[in-house]
Amino acid sequence: MNNNEAQGFEVPESMGNIINLITKNIKVILIGIILLIVLLGSFFQIQPEEVGVITRFGKYTKTVDPGLNFKIPFVETVYKVPVERQQKLEFGFRTTDTNSLNTNYSKDNAQEESQMLTGDLNLADVEWVVQYRIDDAYNFLFKVKNPETTLRYMSEAAMRIVVGDRTVNEVLTVGRTEVANKVHKIVQDLSNEYSLGVKIDQVVLQDVNPPDAVKAAFNAVNQAQQERATLINEAESEYNKVIPKAKGQALETIQKAEGYAAERINNAQGEVSRFNDLYTEYIKAPEVTRTRIYLETMNKVLPQLGNKIITDETGSNVLPLLQMQMQKQDTPNTPK
């Protein structure tokens, strides 16, 4: 007699089969769940802007590219690092709302990092942004503890060094670009020295203001300097318009004068050469040369005299010729 019979009731055979079937199914379900967990834990997806760093029992193993990848579950761990995404650190302010059309900022708990002493012992409120990318995922994860915090401290220290070497006017006006470039170089050099694994894209000075007590005066000075620069640019533009034109006109006049001088010299030299040649021929045959010169001269002069009368020594044919000339003058011009 079994226990069920001892207790006064008997378990049907069909019920026992059902219980055995349920027990077997539970085992299969549990095994299936375990296999599903292992399968899901073996494959992972890396986004296009990321790389995956895999460690095995905490030791670096490899870096995988974007796409579907495989790892050993419960043994290997994946760290996804956004190497293509530009990230930023804000100093002197914090972005509080980026979902609305107008981005909102707040200076709460960030005023101390923006207030700096300049080289001429004045106070300036400097707000800036450091934009960077992760270019070495391994260094970023394992070389330095809290790399973002380290980068923030380095950036703030670099800005205080650069601002402390300049006057307040330089920081507020003409020296802002130089300050940003200098801080960019210092932070990048420190990042490389500490193997931080980041590349600094740029350092942007968002807003640089004097203390509130003298802000109005500094703004007036800044506006005056900007107007001065505008006037200088306008004057240089006008200078570039007028001076080259005047130089061109002067050069043209000089070239015309040189051409005229060369022409006169060439003509004079030609006349001298002609006279020398003529004199040489005159020495050889004075009478012939004198006659030829006379005839050539008359050939040039006579066409310019107008009406001409040529008579013989007795002058017997003068009057008829004069009458013909007078009739010719009185005859009206016939239309063509």
C-alpha positions in Angstrom: 0.0 0.0 0.0 1.4 3.4 -1.0 0.9 6.6 0.9 -2.1 7.7 -1.1 -3.8 4.5 -0.3 -2.9 4.9 3.3 -4.4 8.4 3.3 -7.7 7.0 2.1 -7.7 8.1 -1.6 -6.1 6.9 -4.9 -4.5 9.1 -7.6 -5.9 8.2 -11.0 -3.4 7.0 -13.5 -4.3 9.7 -16.1 -3.6 12.4 -13.5 -0.2 11.0 -12.9 0.5 11.1 -16.6 -0.5 14.8 -16.8 1.7 15.6 -13.8 4.7 13.9 -15.5 4.0 15.7 -18.8 3.9 19.1 -17.1 7.1 18.3 -15.2 8.9 17.4 -18.5 7.5 20.5 -20.3 8.7 22.8 -17.5 12.2 21.4 -17.9 12.0 22.0 -21.7 10.7 25.5 -21.2 13.4 26.3 -18.7 16.1 24.9 -21.0 14.6 26.9 -23.9 14.6 30.1 -21.8 18.2 29.6 -20.8 19.2 28.9 -24.5 17.3 32.1 -25.6 19.1 34.1 -22.9 22.4 32.7 -24.1 21.6 33.4 -27.7 20.4 36.9 -27.1 23.5 37.6 -25.0 25.8 36.3 -27.7 24.9 38.8 -30.4 24.8 42.6 -30.2 24.4 45.5 -32.5 26.9 48.4 -32.9 25.4 51.6 -34.4 27.1 53.4 -37.4 28.6 56.1 -35.2 30.0 53.7 -32.6 32.6 51.1 -32.1 32.4 48.2 -29.6 35.2 47.5 -27.2 35.1 43.9 -25.9 36.7 42.8 -22.6 37.0 39.2 -21.3 37.0 39.0 -17.5 37.9 42.7 -17.5 40.8 42.4 -19.9 40.7 44.2 -23.3 40.3 41.7 -26.1 39.4 43.6 -29.3 37.5 46.4 -30.9 34.7 45.7 -33.3 33.2 47.9 -36.1 29.5 48.8 -36.5 27.1 46.1 -37.4 26.0 42.8 -35.9 28.7 41.1 -33.8 29.2 38.1 -31.5 30.6 37.7 -28.0 30.8 35.0 -25.4 27.9 35.5 -23.0 28.6 35.9 -19.3 32.3 36.0 -20.1 32.8 39.0 -22.4 31.5 42.5 -21.9 30.9 45.1 -24.6 31.4 48.8 -24.2 29.8 50.9 -26.9 31.8 54.1 -27.6 30.4 56.9 -29.9 33.6 57.7 -31.8 31.8 59.6 -34.6 29.6 61.8 -32.4 30.7 65.3 -31.6 30.4 65.9 -27.9 30.8 69.1 -25.9 31.6 70.4 -22.5 30.0 73.7 -21.3 31.7 76.1 -19.0 30.0 79.0 -17.2 26.6 77.8 -18.2 24.5 74.7 -18.8 21.9 73.9 -21.4 18.7 73.2 -19.7 16.2 72.7 -22.5 16.9 71.7 -26.1 13.5 70.4 -27.1 11.8 73.8 -27.6 12.4 76.2 -30.5 14.5 78.4 -28.2 17.3 76.7 -26.3 17.4 77.7 -22.7 20.6 78.1 -20.6 21.2 78.4 -16.9 24.2 79.7 -14.9 23.2 78.0 -11.7 26.2 76.2 -10.0 28.4 77.3 -13.0 29.4 80.9 -12.1 32.7 80.0 -10.3 34.2 78.2 -13.3 33.5 81.3 -15.6 34.9 84.0 -13.4 38.6 84.6 -14.1 41.3 87.1 -13.2 43.0 88.7 -16.2 46.6 89.7 -16.5 45.9 93.3 -15.6 44.1 92.2 -12.4 40.6 92.7 -13.7 37.7 90.3 -13.5 36.1 88.7 -16.6 33.1 86.4 -16.9 34.2 83.9 -19.6 31.7 81.3 -21.0 33.0 78.8 -23.5 32.4 75.4 -25.1 34.9 72.6 -25.8 33.7 70.4 -28.7 35.5 67.1 -29.0 35.3 63.6 -30.5 36.6 60.2 -29.2 39.3 59.1 -31.6 40.8 56.2 -29.5 38.2 54.1 -27.7 40.7 52.0 -25.9 42.5 55.0 -24.4 39.3 56.7 -23.5 38.0 53.7 -21.6 41.1 52.3 -19.9 44.0 54.9 -19.8 42.4 57.6 -17.7 39.8 57.3 -15.0 36.8 59.5 -15.6 38.1 61.0 -18.9 35.3 63.5 -19.2 36.0 64.9 -15.8 39.7 65.0 -16.6 39.0 66.8 -19.8 36.8 69.4 -18.0 39.6 70.1 -15.5 42.2 70.4 -18.2 40.0 72.8 -20.2 39.3 75.0 -17.3 42.9 75.2 -16.2 44.0 76.0 -19.8 41.5 78.8 -20.1 42.6 80.4 -16.8 46.2 80.2 -17.9 45.5 81.9 -21.2 43.2 84.6 -19.8 45.6 85.3 -17.0 48.3 86.2 -19.5 46.2 88.9 -21.3 44.5 92.2 -20.4 40.8 92.4 -20.0 40.5 94.5 -23.2 42.1 91.7 -25.2 39.9 89.1 -23.7 36.7 91.1 -24.3 37.5 92.4 -27.8 40.3 91.7 -30.3 42.0 88.8 -28.5 39.0 86.4 -28.3 40.0 84.3 -31.4 43.6 84.1 -30.2 42.5 83.0 -26.7 40.3 80.2 -28.2 43.1 79.0 -30.5 45.6 79.0 -27.7 43.3 77.0 -25.3 42.5 74.6 -28.2 46.2 73.8 -28.6 46.9 73.5 -24.9 44.0 71.1 -24.3 44.9 68.9 -27.3 48.5 68.7 -26.2 47.5 67.7 -22.7 45.0 65.1 -24.1 47.8 63.6 -26.2 50.2 63.6 -23.3 47.8 61.8 -20.9 46.5 59.4 -23.7 43.0 60.6 -23.1 41.9 59.3 -26.5 40.0 62.5 -27.6 40.4 64.9 -30.4 39.5 68.6 -29.8 37.4 69.9 -32.7 37.3 73.5 -31.5 37.0 75.8 -28.5 34.3 78.4 -28.8 34.0 81.5 -26.6 30.2 81.8 -26.2 30.1 85.0 -24.2 32.8 87.2 -22.5 31.5 89.9 -20.3 33.1 92.4 -17.8 31.7 92.7 -14.3 28.2 94.1 -14.1 29.5 97.3 -12.4 31.5 98.4 -15.5 29.6 96.4 -18.2 28.1 99.5 -19.8 31.5 101.3 -20.2 33.1 98.2 -21.6 30.3 97.8 -24.1 30.7 101.4 -25.2 34.4 100.8 -25.7 33.8 97.6 -27.7 31.3 99.4 -29.9 33.7 102.3 -30.6 36.5 99.8 -31.5 34.1 98.0 -33.9 33.2 101.4 -35.5 36.9 102.3 -35.8 37.6 99.0 -37.6 34.6 99.6 -39.9 35.9 103.0 -40.8 39.4 101.7 -41.4 38.1 99.0 -43.7 36.0 101.5 -45.6 39.0 103.8 -46.0 41.2 100.9 -47.2 38.5 100.0 -49.7 38.3 103.5 -51.1 42.1 103.6 -51.2 42.2 100.4 -53.2 39.7 101.9 -55.6 41.5 105.3 -56.1 45.2 104.6 -55.9 45.4 101.8 -58.5 43.3 103.9 -60.9 45.6 106.9 -60.4 48.7 104.7 -60.8 47.3 103.3 -64.0 46.5 106.7 -65.4 50.0 107.9 -64.5 51.6 104.9 -66.2 49.5 105.5 -69.3 50.6 109.1 -69.4 54.2 108.1 -69.0 53.9 105.5 -71.8 52.3 108.1 -74.1 55.1 110.6 -73.4 57.8 108.0 -73.9 56.1 107.0 -77.2 55.9 110.6 -78.4 59.6 111.1 -77.4 60.6 108.0 -79.3 58.6 109.2 -82.3 60.2 112.6 -82.3 63.7 111.1 -81.9 63.2 108.7 -84.7 61.8 111.4 -87.0 64.8 113.6 -86.2 67.2 110.9 -86.7 65.5 110.1 -90.1 65.7 113.8 -91.1 69.4 113.9 -90.1 70.1 110.7 -92.1 68.2 112.1 -95.1 70.1 115.4 -94.9 73.4 113.6 -94.7 72.5 111.4 -97.7 71.4 114.5 -99.7 74.6 116.4 -98.8 76.7 113.5 -100.0 74.9 113.5 -103.3 75.3 117.3 -103.5 79.0 117.1 -103.1 79.2 114.6 -105.9 77.0 116.6 -108.4 76.1 120.1 -107.0 74.2 121.3 -110.1 72.2 118.2 -110.7 71.3 117.9 -107.0 70.4 121.5 -106.7 68.1 121.2 -109.7 66.5 118.1 -108.4 65.9 119.7 -105.0 64.4 122.7 -106.7 62.0 120.6 -108.8 61.0 118.5 -105.8 60.3 121.6 -103.8 58.2 123.2 -106.5 56.3 119.9 -106.8 55.3 120.2 -103.2 54.7 124.0 -103.2 52.8 124.6 -106.4 49.7 122.4 -105.6 49.1 124.6 -102.5 49.1 127.9 -104.4 45.6 127.6 -106.1 45.3 129.2 -109.5 48.6 129.4 -111.4 49.6 131.4 -114.6 52.6 130.3 -116.6 53.7 132.6 -119.5 56.6 132.8 -121.8 59.0 135.7 -121.7 56.9 138.0 -123.9 53.6 137.3 -122.0 51.6 137.3 -125.2 49.2 134.6 -124.0 48.2 136.0 -120.6 44.9 137.6 -121.4 43.2 134.7 -123.0 44.3 132.5 -120.3 42.9 135.0 -117.7 39.6 135.1 -119.5 39.3 131.4 -119.4 40.1 131.4 -115.7 37.4 134.1 -115.1 34.8 132.2 -117.1 35.6 129.1 -115.2 35.1 130.9 -112.0 31.8 132.4 -113.1 30.3 129.2 -114.4 27.9 127.7 -111.8 28.6 124.2 -110.5 26.5 121.7 -112.4 24.7 119.3 -110.3 25.9 115.8 -110.3 
